[in-house]
Amino acid sequence: MKDLAKRFPQNPLLRPSDLKASMEGLEITCLLNPGVFIFEEKTWLLVRVAERPQQQKDVISFPVLTPSGAMEIISIKTQDPELLATDPRVIHYKGQDYLTTLSHLRLLCSEDGTHFYEPEGYPVLKGAQLQESFGIEDCRVSHINGTYYLSYTAVSANGVGVGLRTTEDWKTFRHEGMIIPPHNKDCAIFEEQIGGKFYALHRPSSVDLGGNFIWIAESPDGFHWGKHRCIITTRKDKWDSKRVGAGASPIKTSKGWLEIYHGADAAHRYCLGAFLMDLHDPSLVLARTDDPIMVPLEDYELHGFFGQIVFTNGHTIKGDELTIYYGAADEFVCAAKFSIAEILSSLIYTDAE
C-alpha cells in the first residue's frame, strides 16, 4: 500500500486555537473538512467550525438552534442514568440523539494557498431553518456558469439531509432548502453539465439493508434531483469496508471523471481512494483504486478529537497538480499535493463495481 500524498510541511494549516469562537461562552472544539474554491484570484476555504460551551465538571453541555434561529444550551449531569455519552461526537439522552457540538461554516482566504485568514465583510454561514437546528457541516463547493453551489450536510433531530445555498459574490446567498432528504450526506455536484443535465454524487445510509454507498443523481436545474443509482459500494475486508462517500466535485480528465472519495473500515479509520466515471455517462464506473491513495500517518492525523482520519471535500487543480485540503483527526485543517496522472495510473479497471 503506497500513500501518494505529499503533505504540506506547514501542516496543520489551521487549528481550533487559530480562530475565535462565534460568541462569548463558546469554545471551538474542531475545525473540519473545508469546501474549497478559487475567487478573486485567491484560494478560499469554507471551513466547518464546531463549537460547544466551555465544559464544567460533572456536566455535559451542548448547543442547539431553536426554530427562531437563537442558540439554546442544554446541560446534562454526567451521572444521569439516561445519558449515553461513549462517542465524543454524539450523545443519546431520553430517547433522543444530540451532537456534542454545533457546526457553522466560516470563510477564510489565502494568497499562497497555505496561510489563511478571515477577511472582513464576509458572513458566517449558520443553520437557518428547523432542518438545520443541529448545525450545517462539510460543504462541497461547485462553480457552474458563474454561480457557486454550496451543498452541505443539514442536521436536526429529524435526521441528516443535504441542504443547498447559492451565491455569486459570497456576500449574499439564496437558501434553496433541503434538496435530498434524510438520511443523506456527502453530496458533490459536478462542475459541468453533461448532455444538458446536472449530476451529483451523494450518500444515502441504510442500517438494515444495503449500506453506506455512493449514489449518482440527475437534475434538469441543479435543484430537483432524480434517477438515483448506486455506483460504488463498500468492499468486505478492505480499507473501505464500512462506508464510502464522495469528496469534492469530480475532476474532468481525458480518461473520465475522476473522483476522490473517503472510505472507512469497522475501526473507523478513514482513508482516501479514487474511482473513474465515464465522461458521457458518469453512472458508469470504469475503474477504482484497490488500495487507498492516502492513509492517516502523521501524528495530527492519528490523534485529535477523533483520530485515524483523513477526510476531504475540497481541492484545487493546477495542471497535473491536485492540492487536496482535508480534515485531520476531526480537529485540524491540512493540505497535501498529488499528481493526477499518478492517481489515474493507480486505478484498477478490472476492479470497477
C-alpha positions in Angstrom: 0.0 0.0 0.0 1.5 3.3 -1.2 0.5 6.7 0.2 0.6 9.1 -2.7 0.2 12.3 -0.7 2.9 15.0 -0.5 1.8 16.7 2.7 2.5 20.3 3.3 5.3 20.8 5.8 3.2 23.6 7.4 0.5 21.1 8.5 -1.7 21.6 10.3 -2.6 24.8 8.4 -5.4 25.6 10.9 -6.0 24.6 14.5 -9.0 25.4 16.7 -7.0 28.0 18.5 -6.4 29.9 15.3 -10.0 31.2 15.2 -12.2 33.0 17.6 -15.5 31.5 18.8 -18.7 32.9 17.3 -19.9 34.2 20.7 -18.8 34.5 24.3 -19.1 31.4 26.4 -18.4 29.1 23.5 -15.2 27.3 22.5 -14.1 26.0 19.2 -13.5 22.2 19.6 -12.8 21.2 16.0 -12.0 22.6 12.5 -13.1 20.1 9.9 -13.4 19.3 6.2 -13.4 22.6 4.3 -15.0 23.2 0.9 -12.5 24.8 -1.4 -12.8 27.3 -4.3 -11.0 30.0 -6.2 -12.4 33.5 -6.0 -10.8 36.8 -6.9 -7.5 35.0 -7.6 -7.3 33.7 -4.0 -7.8 30.2 -2.6 -10.8 30.1 -0.2 -11.8 27.6 2.4 -15.3 27.2 3.7 -14.3 25.6 7.0 -16.7 23.7 9.2 -16.2 25.2 12.7 -17.6 23.0 15.6 -18.3 24.8 18.8 -19.7 24.0 22.3 -19.9 25.7 25.7 -16.9 25.6 27.8 -17.3 22.4 29.7 -17.8 22.2 33.5 -17.0 19.4 35.8 -19.7 16.6 36.0 -21.8 18.3 33.3 -22.1 17.8 29.5 -23.3 21.0 27.8 -24.1 21.4 24.1 -25.8 23.9 21.9 -28.8 23.6 19.5 -30.7 26.1 17.4 -34.3 27.0 18.2 -36.9 27.4 15.5 -36.3 31.2 15.6 -32.6 30.7 15.0 -31.5 31.5 18.5 -29.0 29.3 20.3 -30.1 27.2 23.3 -27.6 25.5 25.6 -28.7 22.1 27.0 -26.8 20.8 30.1 -27.0 17.2 31.5 -25.3 15.8 34.5 -22.8 13.1 33.5 -24.2 10.8 36.2 -27.7 10.9 34.8 -28.7 7.3 34.2 -30.5 8.2 30.9 -27.3 9.7 29.4 -25.2 7.6 27.0 -22.0 9.5 26.1 -19.4 7.0 24.9 -18.9 8.8 21.5 -17.3 12.2 21.7 -19.4 13.4 18.7 -22.9 12.2 19.6 -24.8 11.6 22.8 -28.1 9.8 23.5 -30.4 11.2 26.1 -34.0 10.2 26.9 -34.6 8.6 23.5 -33.1 11.5 21.6 -29.7 11.8 19.8 -27.8 15.1 20.0 -24.5 16.4 18.7 -21.9 17.4 21.3 -21.1 20.4 19.1 -22.9 22.9 16.8 -21.2 23.5 13.5 -21.3 26.5 11.2 -19.3 27.4 8.0 -16.7 30.1 8.0 -14.8 31.7 5.1 -11.1 32.0 5.1 -8.8 33.0 2.2 -5.2 32.9 1.2 -2.9 34.4 -1.5 -0.5 31.5 -1.4 -2.8 28.5 -0.6 -1.0 27.9 2.7 -1.5 30.8 5.1 -5.2 31.6 5.6 -7.0 34.4 7.3 -10.6 35.6 7.8 -11.3 38.6 5.5 -13.7 41.4 6.6 -17.1 41.8 5.1 -18.0 38.1 4.6 -20.8 36.4 6.6 -20.6 33.3 8.8 -23.0 30.7 7.4 -25.1 29.2 10.2 -28.1 26.9 10.4 -31.2 28.8 9.3 -34.1 26.5 9.5 -35.6 23.8 11.7 -34.0 21.2 9.4 -30.6 22.8 10.4 -31.1 23.1 14.1 -28.1 20.9 14.9 -25.9 22.8 12.5 -24.6 22.7 9.0 -21.5 20.7 8.1 -19.0 19.5 5.4 -19.8 21.8 2.5 -18.8 21.0 -1.1 -18.5 24.0 -3.4 -19.2 23.7 -7.1 -18.8 26.6 -9.6 -21.2 26.3 -12.5 -21.8 29.1 -15.1 -20.9 31.9 -12.7 -22.9 30.5 -9.7 -21.4 28.8 -6.7 -23.5 25.9 -5.4 -22.9 25.1 -1.8 -24.1 21.5 -1.0 -23.8 20.8 2.7 -25.0 18.4 5.4 -28.0 19.8 7.3 -28.5 18.2 10.7 -31.5 18.2 13.0 -33.4 15.9 15.3 -35.4 14.8 12.3 -32.3 13.5 10.5 -29.3 14.3 8.3 -30.0 15.6 4.8 -28.4 17.7 2.0 -29.0 21.4 2.1 -28.2 23.9 -0.7 -27.3 27.6 -0.9 -26.1 29.5 -3.9 -24.2 32.7 -4.4 -22.3 34.8 -7.0 -20.4 37.1 -4.7 -20.0 35.2 -1.3 -21.8 38.0 0.5 -25.4 37.4 -0.5 -26.9 33.9 -0.5 -30.0 32.2 -1.7 -31.3 29.4 0.6 -32.6 26.7 -1.7 -33.7 24.4 1.2 -33.1 20.6 1.6 -32.6 19.1 -1.9 -32.1 15.5 -0.7 -34.0 14.4 2.5 -32.6 12.2 5.3 -30.7 10.2 5.7 -28.2 11.5 3.2 -24.9 13.4 3.0 -21.6 13.8 1.1 -23.3 15.5 -1.9 -20.8 16.7 -4.6 -22.3 18.4 -7.7 -20.4 18.1 -11.0 -19.0 21.4 -12.2 -20.1 20.8 -15.7 -23.5 19.8 -17.2 -23.4 16.6 -19.2 -25.9 16.3 -22.1 -27.7 19.3 -20.7 -28.2 17.7 -17.2 -26.7 18.4 -13.8 -25.2 15.4 -12.0 -24.3 14.9 -8.3 -22.9 12.2 -6.2 -24.5 11.6 -2.8 -24.6 9.0 0.0 -27.8 7.6 1.4 -27.4 5.5 4.6 -29.1 2.2 5.4 -28.7 0.3 8.7 -30.6 -2.9 7.9 -30.4 -3.4 4.1 -27.8 -2.2 1.7 -25.1 0.0 3.2 -23.4 3.4 3.2 -22.8 3.5 -0.6 -22.1 6.3 -3.2 -25.0 7.1 -5.5 -25.4 9.4 -8.5 -28.4 11.5 -9.4 -29.5 13.7 -12.3 -31.3 17.1 -12.3 -32.6 19.4 -15.0 -31.8 22.6 -13.0 -29.5 21.7 -10.1 -32.2 21.9 -7.5 -34.6 18.9 -8.2 -32.9 15.6 -8.3 -34.0 12.1 -9.5 -32.9 9.0 -11.4 -30.8 7.9 -8.4 -28.4 5.0 -9.0 -25.9 3.3 -6.7 -22.5 3.2 -8.3 -19.9 2.5 -5.5 -20.3 0.0 -2.7 -18.2 -0.9 0.3 -15.8 -3.9 -0.1 -15.5 -6.6 2.5 -12.2 -6.9 4.4 -10.8 -3.8 2.7 -9.9 -0.3 3.9 -13.4 0.9 2.7 -15.4 -2.0 4.2 -17.8 0.0 6.4 -18.7 3.2 4.5 -17.8 5.2 1.4 -18.6 8.8 0.5 -17.8 11.3 -2.2 -15.2 14.0 -1.7 -15.3 17.2 -3.8 -16.7 17.7 -7.3 -15.3 15.1 -9.8 -12.3 16.2 -11.8 -12.6 16.1 -15.6 -9.7 14.2 -17.3 -9.2 12.7 -20.8 -9.9 9.3 -19.3 -13.1 10.1 -17.5 -14.4 11.9 -14.4 -12.0 11.3 -11.5 -13.5 11.3 -8.0 -11.5 11.3 -4.8 -13.6 9.6 -2.1 -13.3 8.6 1.5 -13.7 5.1 2.9 -13.8 3.8 6.4 -13.4 0.4 8.0 -15.0 -1.1 11.1 -12.4 0.5 13.3 -13.5 3.9 12.0 -10.2 4.6 10.2 -10.8 7.0 7.3 -8.6 6.9 4.2 -8.9 8.4 0.7 -9.3 6.5 -2.6 -10.3 7.2 -6.2 -12.6 6.0 -8.9 -13.2 6.9 -12.5 -16.6 7.5 -14.3 -17.4 7.6 -18.0 -17.2 11.1 -19.5 -20.6 10.9 -21.2 -22.4 8.7 -18.7 -21.0 9.1 -15.2 -23.3 6.4 -13.9 -20.8 4.0 -15.5 -17.8 3.4 -13.2 -14.7 2.4 -15.2 -12.1 1.9 -12.6 -11.3 2.2 -8.9 -8.2 2.1 -6.7 -7.7 -1.1 -4.8 -5.5 0.4 -2.1 -6.1 3.9 -0.7 -4.1 6.9 -2.1 -3.8 8.4 1.4 -4.0 7.0 4.8 -3.6 8.5 8.3 0.1 8.5 9.0 1.1 11.8 10.7 0.5 12.5 14.4 -2.0 15.2 13.5 -4.0 12.6 11.5 -3.8 9.9 14.1 -4.5 11.9 17.2 -7.2 14.6 17.7 -10.8 15.0 18.6 -11.5 11.7 16.7 -8.3 10.1 15.5 -7.2 7.9 12.5 -9.0 10.2 10.0 -8.1 12.0 6.7 -11.3 13.3 5.1 -11.7 15.7 2.1 -14.4 17.6 0.4 -12.3 20.3 -1.3 -9.4 20.7 -3.7 -7.7 23.0 -6.3 -6.2 22.0 -9.6 -3.3 23.4 -11.5 -2.3 21.3 -14.5 -1.4 17.9 -13.2 -1.1 19.1 -9.6 -4.1 18.4 -7.3 -4.0 20.1 -4.0 -6.3 18.4 -1.5 -7.4 20.3 1.6 -8.5 17.9 4.2 -9.7 17.4 7.8 -7.3 15.5 10.0 -8.4 13.6 13.2 -11.7 15.6 13.2 -9.7 18.6 14.6 -7.3 20.2 12.1 -7.3 21.5 8.5 -4.3 20.3 6.5 -3.3 20.1 2.8 -1.4 17.7 0.5 -0.4 17.6 -3.1 -1.0 14.8 -5.6 -0.3 14.1 -9.2 -3.5 13.5 -11.1 -1.6 11.2 -13.6 -0.2 9.2 -10.7 -3.7 8.7 -9.3 -5.0 7.7 -12.7 -2.2 5.1 -13.1 -3.1 3.6 -9.7 -6.7 2.8 -10.9 -7.7 -0.9 -11.4 -10.1 -1.3 -14.3 -10.9 -4.9 -13.5 -11.9 -3.8 -10.0 -14.7 -1.5 -11.2 -18.0 -2.0 -9.5 
